[in-house]
Structure formats: C-alpha cells, structure tokens
Amino acid sequence: MKRADYFNQAPELIQHLLGQEELLKQQAHATFGVTIWELVKLRASQINQCAFCIAMHTKQALEYGETTNRIIGLSAWQDMPLYSNREKLALALCEKLTNAQMIDDAFYQTLNIEFDDKELATLTIAINAINSWNRIVKMFKPNVEFNEHRSNT
C-alpha cells in the first residue's frame, strides 16, 4: 500500500525537522564528534527497527569513516571492545531514552564525567531527533534502498 508523502503533505513542518538536523550536525560535530552522532542515530534506528534509517545511517557512517566492524558490532556494543568509554556512555543513554527508561542521578553523574552540560544537551536532543525521524518513517514507509555487495565465494 502506498502511504502519504510526508515531505509534500507537511512541508513546513518537515523543513523545521530538516533545519534541526542541520543544526544538530553542526553542534554534534563541534561538541562530541561525528562518530558518536552517527553511532547514536544508527543504534536508535536499530532499536526502533527502522529499516530506512538503518540503511541511511549505515551509509552515512561509512562516508564519515566509520568502520564496517563497528557498524556490524553496534547491536552488541556492550560486549564489543570496539568502542571507547565515551561512545559506550552515549550508546547507553541512547538506549535508555529510546526505550523511555529513567535516567537516575547515578547514571547522569557518570555521563557528566565524560560529557559537559552542552554536550549532554546536544546529545539528548540528537537522540530525540532520530527517534522522531524513526517514527515518521515507520508511519509513512518510504522506499528503502540497500546496496548489497555479495561475495563470489
């Protein structure tokens, strides 16, 4: 079933979301780096099972220099030695916020050791933004494009 084209049905609202995304890109790059930003977007999309966003953010992460092994390992990041403590904390926050879990004072203090207040605000808004995009895309289901590379072996 073909669903509504949300870009054309609510262009003013979508422009605000795109504007927020551009601001987040600038802020994320400046405050905590593109790697954490891309990992968080990809991890939230995995949790939300948003195929369109998983495809998009995998491609973007690779373009920004993320490694294939770290992308593959992202769904089991807690048990992978591939991520820094800072990245693990960002991913833990992403999972807690995406799953609507409480952020207790102890976890907040742990976050605040690695991230300053501006970084935490930007990271929280970035996690909120990708969750918003995931829900919009899951509602309207735009076409997902995957570029598969198959081995001949």
Salt bridges, closest charged atoms under 4 A:
GLU21 OE2 - LYS41 NZ 3.63
GLU38 OE2 - LYS41 NZ 3.18
GLU38 OE1 - HIS57 ND1 3.89
GLU66 OE2 - ARG70 NE 2.40
GLU87 OE2 - ARG70 NH2 2.73
GLU95 OE2 - ARG43 NE 2.75
GLU119 OE2 - ARG86 NH2 2.72
GLU148 OE1 - ARG150 NH2 3.01
